[in-house]
């Protein structure tokens, strides 16, 4: 990691594919209306940062540190979070497009996903204890050997996963959507 430290910065309407972001550690910074799509952010560190209305689609985040980072109204298509630095990883998402993202094997305890499109997201072997999926679309999201204990799915929809292949003790589901836990049986519920 480079020795560059940037604190309390506000970055607005910057296309980082054209204007290079200096590698380093960004503490308590805000990024608003910025475009990171396709940008290599490997080995950067973002600590207590906020990203609003940003586009991260297909960005490279190998060994990138995200510690207490919030994404709001952002596009994160195809992002492979499993490449991130897992040490103290802490993420929260509000009104984000995360289609085709991967959280494979990550520890994401108490992570909030609020009003997010999580279609085809890979949560295989992730630890999502007490995670909150509030009004999220989980169509074709992958949950295999995932720890979902105490996770909240009450307002989410289109999820389908096998309770026998995941740990779901004390997870919360609505009566209207609980049928997604029975899909493997190919039964008709009326």
Residue pairs with C-beta under 8 A, 6 or more apart in sequence:
1 23
1 24
1 25
1 43
1 45
2 22
2 23
2 24
2 43
3 24
4 22
4 23
4 24
4 25
5 24
5 25
5 27
6 22
6 24
6 25
6 26
6 27
6 29
7 26
7 27
7 28
7 29
8 27
8 28
8 29
9 26
9 29
9 30
10 29
10 30
10 32
11 29
11 30
11 31
11 32
11 34
12 32
12 33
12 34
13 32
13 33
13 34
14 21
14 31
14 34
14 35
15 34
15 35
16 34
16 35
16 36
16 39
17 35
17 36
17 37
17 38
17 39
21 36
21 39
21 41
21 44
23 43
23 44
24 44
24 45
25 44
25 45
25 47
25 65
26 44
26 45
26 46
26 47
26 49
27 47
27 48
27 49
28 47
28 48
28 49
29 46
29 49
29 50
30 49
30 50
30 51
30 52
31 49
31 50
31 51
31 52
31 54
32 52
32 53
32 54
33 52
33 53
33 54
34 51
34 54
34 55
35 54
35 55
36 54
36 55
36 56
36 59
37 55
37 56
37 57
37 58
37 59
37 75
38 57
38 58
38 59
39 59
39 60
40 59
40 60
41 59
41 60
41 61
41 64
42 60
42 61
42 62
42 63
42 64
43 62
43 63
43 64
44 64
44 65
45 64
45 65
45 67
45 85
46 64
46 65
46 66
46 67
46 69
47 65
47 67
47 68
47 69
48 67
48 68
48 69
49 69
49 70
50 69
50 70
50 72
51 69
51 70
51 71
51 72
51 74
52 72
52 73
52 74
53 72
53 73
53 74
54 71
54 74
54 75
55 74
55 75
56 71
56 74
56 75
56 76
56 77
56 79
57 75
57 76
57 77
57 78
57 79
58 77
58 78
58 79
59 79
60 83
61 79
61 80
61 81
61 83
61 84
62 83
62 84
63 83
63 84
63 85
64 83
64 84
64 85
65 84
65 85
65 87
65 88
65 89
66 81
66 84
66 85
66 89
66 90
66 91
67 88
67 89
67 90
68 90
69 90
69 91
69 92
70 91
70 92
70 93
70 94
71 91
71 92
71 93
71 94
71 96
72 93
72 94
72 95
72 96
73 94
73 95
73 96
74 93
74 96
74 97
75 96
75 97
76 93
76 96
76 97
76 98
76 101
77 97
77 98
77 99
77 100
77 101
78 99
78 100
78 101
79 98
79 101
79 102
80 101
80 102
81 91
81 101
81 102
81 103
81 106
82 102
82 103
82 104
82 105
82 106
84 106
86 106
86 107
89 106
89 107
89 108
90 111
91 108
91 111
92 111
92 112
92 114
93 111
93 112
93 113
93 114
93 116
94 112
94 114
94 115
94 116
95 114
95 115
95 116
96 113
96 116
96 117
97 116
97 117
98 113
98 116
98 117
98 118
98 121
99 117
99 118
99 119
99 120
99 121
100 119
100 120
100 121
101 118
101 121
101 122
102 121
102 122
103 121
103 122
103 123
103 126
104 122
104 123
104 124
104 125
104 126
105 124
105 125
105 126
106 126
106 127
107 126
107 127
108 126
108 127
108 128
108 131
109 127
109 128
109 129
109 130
109 131
110 129
110 130
110 131
110 132
111 128
111 131
111 132
112 131
112 132
112 134
113 131
113 132
113 133
113 134
113 136
114 132
114 134
114 135
114 136
115 134
115 135
115 136
116 133
116 136
116 137
117 136
117 137
118 133
118 136
118 137
118 138
118 141
119 137
119 138
119 139
119 140
119 141
119 158
120 139
120 140
120 141
120 142
121 138
121 141
121 142
122 141
122 142
123 141
123 142
123 143
123 146
124 142
124 143
124 144
124 145
124 146
125 144
125 145
125 146
126 146
126 147
127 146
127 147
128 146
128 147
128 148
128 151
129 147
129 148
129 149
129 150
129 151
130 149
130 150
130 151
130 152
131 148
131 151
131 152
132 151
132 152
133 151
133 152
133 153
133 155
133 156
133 159
134 152
134 155
134 156
135 155
135 156
136 156
136 157
137 156
137 157
137 158
138 153
138 156
138 157
138 158
138 159
138 160
139 158
140 158
140 160
141 159
141 161
142 161
143 159
143 161
143 162
143 165
143 166
144 161
144 162
144 165
144 166
145 165
145 166
146 161
146 166
146 167
147 166
147 167
148 166
148 167
148 168
148 171
149 167
149 168
149 169
149 170
149 171
150 169
150 170
150 171
150 172
151 168
151 171
151 172
152 171
152 172
153 159
153 171
153 172
153 173
153 174
153 177
154 172
154 173
154 174
155 174
156 177
157 177
158 180
159 177
159 180
160 180
160 181
160 183
161 180
161 181
162 181
162 184
163 181
168 181
173 181
179 189
182 189
